[in-house]
Amino acid sequence: MNKECGIDLREMTERDIDEIMQIERVSFTSPWSRRLFERELSLPYAKSCIARKILQDQIVGYLCFWLLIPEAHILNLAVRPEQRGQGIGTRLLRYGVDYCLAKGVREITLEVRRSNYKAISLYRNLQFQPWGIRRRYYSDSGEDAIIMGLRLAEADLVASI
């Protein structure tokens, strides 16, 4: 358990999915289904965590990623719209990076919509770099995805996280 600024970070459980679905639906044009979240919780290589505001007892964000050591891949990161800009996404991402470091992961990748400037900024703040483009990656809009990555073996990078 990791508590700071009234936020509790912990592993996601099936009991969390109803609240997570609320965040998912308002955050993405093609939201994951409940079944996808349930599947993530059952996969041995999947890791999912939530950020919960302690005083309100409310889930305010979540992160889902796969550990395919020596790599990890971030699948899904979202924060309640009214809670954005408070460092919750950064905390979740740092939690994931720290977890990956502890498990021996060497690099982390993700895809992000080309138009999602706030997410790109979040990833860049944690030193993720653009590695390429997936043309027409998003089926709902045909938008390109930027592939971003973080190499954990670089000493100056790890020291700043």
PABA-883517 format. One record per residue (C-alpha): residue number from 1; z, y, x. Coordinates in Angstrom, 2 decimals, padded with zeros to 5 digits. Layout:
N
    n       pz       py       px
  NUM        Z        Y        X
...
// end
This chain:
161
    n       pz       py       px
    1   000.00   000.00   000.00
    2  -000.98   003.40   001.35
    3   000.65   006.42  -000.35
    4  -000.16   009.99   000.56
    5  -000.35   013.12  -001.59
    6   000.64   011.19  -004.70
    7  -002.22   008.70  -004.31
    8  -001.70   004.96  -004.05
    9  -004.51   002.94  -002.43
   10  -004.51  -000.76  -003.20
   11  -006.77  -003.72  -003.85
   12  -008.59  -003.78  -007.17
   13  -007.50  -006.35  -009.76
   14  -009.13  -007.51  -012.97
   15  -006.59  -005.42  -014.92
   16  -008.14  -002.29  -013.36
   17  -011.67  -002.89  -014.62
   18  -011.37  -001.04  -017.96
   19  -010.41   002.20  -016.19
   20  -012.98   001.62  -013.48
   21  -015.70   001.20  -016.11
   22  -014.85   004.66  -017.49
   23  -015.39   006.19  -014.04
   24  -018.52   004.10  -013.43
   25  -020.19   005.20  -016.68
   26  -019.75   008.93  -016.00
   27  -020.65   008.64  -012.31
   28  -023.92   006.71  -012.31
   29  -027.15   006.76  -014.31
   30  -027.36   002.96  -013.94
   31  -023.71   001.87  -014.07
   32  -022.52  -001.55  -013.04
   33  -021.50  -003.89  -015.83
   34  -018.00  -005.25  -016.27
   35  -019.40  -008.64  -015.24
   36  -020.55  -007.21  -011.87
   37  -017.06  -005.90  -011.12
   38  -015.55  -009.25  -012.13
   39  -018.01  -011.00  -009.83
   40  -017.07  -008.72  -006.93
   41  -013.43  -009.70  -007.36
   42  -014.34  -013.39  -007.08
   43  -016.59  -013.25  -004.00
   44  -014.84  -014.24  -000.75
   45  -016.72  -011.64   001.31
   46  -016.24  -008.78  -001.17
   47  -013.48  -006.20  -000.90
   48  -012.65  -003.69  -003.63
   49  -009.91  -001.10  -003.70
   50  -008.74   001.66  -006.01
   51  -007.10   005.06  -005.68
   52  -004.43   005.68  -008.32
   53  -002.58   008.91  -009.02
   54   001.03   007.79  -009.03
   55   002.52   010.38  -011.40
   56  -000.22   010.01  -014.02
   57  -000.53   006.25  -013.43
   58  -004.31   006.71  -013.59
   59  -007.08   005.22  -011.49
   60  -009.07   008.12  -010.06
   61  -011.52   006.33  -007.77
   62  -012.68   003.05  -006.29
   63  -014.62   001.54  -003.42
   64  -016.48  -001.78  -003.29
   65  -017.95  -003.23  -000.11
   66  -019.00  -006.51   001.47
   67  -017.70  -007.83   004.76
   68  -020.49  -009.72   006.46
   69  -018.90  -009.60   009.91
   70  -019.96  -008.13   012.28
   71  -021.34  -005.84   009.56
   72  -020.07  -004.34   006.32
   73  -022.05  -002.81   003.48
   74  -020.69  -000.24   001.04
   75  -021.91  -001.00  -002.46
   76  -020.11   001.44  -004.71
   77  -017.84   004.48  -004.33
   78  -016.88   006.77  -007.19
   79  -014.22   009.31  -008.13
   80  -013.46   010.68  -011.60
   81  -015.50   013.89  -012.00
   82  -012.42   016.04  -012.73
   83  -010.73   014.69  -009.57
   84  -013.61   015.28  -007.15
   85  -013.16   017.70  -004.27
   86  -009.55   016.65  -003.66
   87  -010.16   014.26  -000.78
   88  -009.93   011.06  -002.83
   89  -013.40   009.84  -001.83
   90  -012.55   010.56   001.81
   91  -009.30   008.61   001.52
   92  -011.08   005.62  -000.05
   93  -013.80   005.66   002.58
   94  -011.27   005.92   005.43
   95  -009.34   003.02   003.91
   96  -012.55   000.97   003.95
   97  -013.41   001.97   007.53
   98  -009.88   001.14   008.72
   99  -010.04  -002.22   006.96
  100  -013.41  -002.96   008.57
  101  -012.10  -001.99   012.01
  102  -009.16  -004.36   011.60
  103  -011.51  -007.20   010.66
  104  -013.79  -006.70   013.68
  105  -016.72  -005.06   011.91
  106  -019.11  -003.30   014.30
  107  -021.19  -001.29   011.84
  108  -021.09  -000.19   008.23
  109  -024.16   000.65   006.16
  110  -024.82   002.07   002.70
  111  -027.57   003.56   000.56
  112  -027.23   006.94  -001.12
  113  -029.60   008.83  -003.41
  114  -031.58   011.43  -001.51
  115  -030.48   014.04  -004.08
  116  -026.75   013.22  -003.87
  117  -025.84   016.00  -001.45
  118  -022.09   015.76  -002.08
  119  -022.01   012.05  -001.23
  120  -024.19   012.59   001.83
  121  -021.78   015.30   002.97
  122  -018.80   012.97   002.47
  123  -020.45   010.25   004.56
  124  -021.50   012.72   007.26
  125  -017.92   014.04   007.46
  126  -016.87   010.52   008.43
  127  -019.73   010.43   010.96
  128  -022.14   008.20   009.05
  129  -025.67   009.00   010.20
  130  -029.05   008.62   008.46
  131  -030.76   005.46   009.70
  132  -033.78   005.32   007.45
  133  -035.24   005.60   003.96
  134  -035.73   002.99   001.23
  135  -038.69   004.28  -000.77
  136  -038.28   004.24  -004.58
  137  -035.02   002.28  -004.19
  138  -033.45   003.38  -007.48
  139  -035.16   001.67  -010.41
  140  -033.91   004.18  -013.02
  141  -035.66   007.15  -011.41
  142  -037.79   005.84  -008.55
  143  -035.78   008.05  -006.21
  144  -035.59   007.21  -002.52
  145  -032.36   006.08  -000.92
  146  -031.18   007.26   002.45
  147  -029.78   004.40   004.51
  148  -026.71   005.66   006.36
  149  -024.71   003.84   008.98
  150  -021.63   004.07   011.13
  151  -021.27   002.21   014.44
  152  -017.57   001.51   014.89
  153  -017.80   000.49   018.55
  154  -018.42   004.07   019.70
  155  -015.05   005.19   021.09
  156  -015.35   008.89   020.24
  157  -016.31   007.98   016.69
  158  -013.33   005.68   016.11
  159  -010.94   008.21   017.63
  160  -011.99   010.89   015.12
  161  -011.55   008.70   012.04
// end
